[in-house]
Amino acid sequence: METRSSSKVDADRASAGMGDGSAPLPGIGTPGNPASGPRSAFRKIRGLRWYMIGLIMLGAVINYLTRSSLAVAAPTLLTELHITTQEYSYITAAFQGAIMLQPVCGYVLDVIGLKYGFALFAAAWSVICMAHGFATNWQMLAVLRGMLGLAEGSANPAGMKAVSEWFPARERGLAGGVFNIGASFGSMLAPPLVVWAILHYNWQSAFVITGALGLVWVAAWLLLYDAPARHRRLSAAEAAHIAAGQEHHLEGDGKRPSIRSILARRNFWGIALPRFLADPAWGTLAFWVPLYLTTVRHFDLAQIAMFAWLPFLAADLGCLFGPMVVLALQKRGVRLINARRGAFTLGACMMMGVAFVGFVDSPYAAIALLSLAGFAHQTLSVTVITMSSDLFKRNEVATVAGLCGTFGNFGLLLFSLLIGGLMATVGYTPFFVTLAVLDLVAAVLLWGLVREEAPPVLPIETK
């Protein structure tokens, strides 16, 4: 019977406290040897890592709620401020252009830490969102959307950094899915909340309310979150569980991430290019579907509140379905990276349904196909986003996620500008067809470019 050597066990136990395995952290200790000192006085919380990902998921809810508020308010706002469809595309383009600076956000999070870095960005986007209520023309809105995009670009790098720090490899897909539920749930919450604010008050109040919710979350984040190495509620057993499932060849080396080194790696492009092609689907759902339902399907504001959130409810389910597919494939002997690619490909195949949105007569059939698109997109999106934590070192994850987010949002920016410029002449149907094709091409690139690095083989001693 093969067993690990005692030295290996000791190393694993030590790694539960510190990433370098040199000594246990104060307050965490090692399995079977509870820590003493001031930290041990705090009651431990079982499954703390899931509470932490739940907390950051709530941050994603606020993030996408604030960014989706404009799309829901657009039919009213464009009328009152006399903004054209072309000018609206410039406003959305300002957001997408600024959010492409995600690498800046990721680098800041890697350097100063997740707790205070993410709080800084979240406070900024909350205040900027509230300032939208004071805009009087499209130019002011474009400037504010640009500022909002810069601050909100922190969400995805922050989520991936939390997943890489708090979860063993086998659980990262599900943890990433839980985090990404925040994106779709925030977008799902926007239609009823914003429409309620407009009908009871005015469109300006919608931005003030959603921004204020963000400030409440910042206070909760600063109070409750900390890194695993410092969290007073983390038990030694859970710390050991996290450490035992980490790929030790991806442990951070303590150095600042090198963007030049990251850009030189094949695996980076294997994630970034599929995101460039796939992310326009989410932007179309978030920024253009309310206008599509208003101008093409002739929905009024009440109908938008009733139906525009359904694609995002389906997207919530896709966030969980993707990781479930990965786990099912792994149980059948498929390696992690291939399992993620398999889930992405399944999602891309399901995305073919969005090509038929413009061809169905029933508006309810169109809603059903858009909901399928939300489900399919999140099935594939959560898998490719999580791969940054599978292929890169801990101290690089947020930077890599930010760089990949830049490519994704650049694709969304180009697509949004094309819709704004051509929608009046060609309609929405060609764009829905294009979304289906882009995801299939993205799947081909993911299979062709990404290479799974085998971990170093460690000698196994026998007794």
Secondary structure, DSSP 8 states (H G I E B T S, - for coil): -B---HHHHHHHHHHTT-TTSSS--TTT-BTTB---SGGGGS---TTHHHHHHHHHHHHHHHHHHHHHHHHHHHHHHHHHTT--HHHHHHHHHHHHHHHTTHHHHHHHHHHH-HHHHHHHHHHHHHHHHHHGGG--SHHHHHHHHHHHHHHHTTHHHHHHHHHHHHS-HHHHHHHHHHHHHHHHHHHHHHHHHHHHHHHHT-HHHHHHHHHHHHHHHHHHHHHH---TTT-TT--HHHHHHHHHTS-GGG---SS---HHHHHT-HHHHHHHHHHHHHTHHHHIIIIIHHHHHHHTS---HHHHHHHTTHHHHHHHHHHHHHHHHHHHHHHTT--HHHHHHHHHHHHHHHGGGGGGGGG-S-HHHHHHHHHHHHHHHHHHHHHHHHHHHHHS-GGGHHHHHHHHHHHHHHHHHHHHHHHHHHHHHH-SHHHHHHHHHHHHHHHHHHHHH------------B-
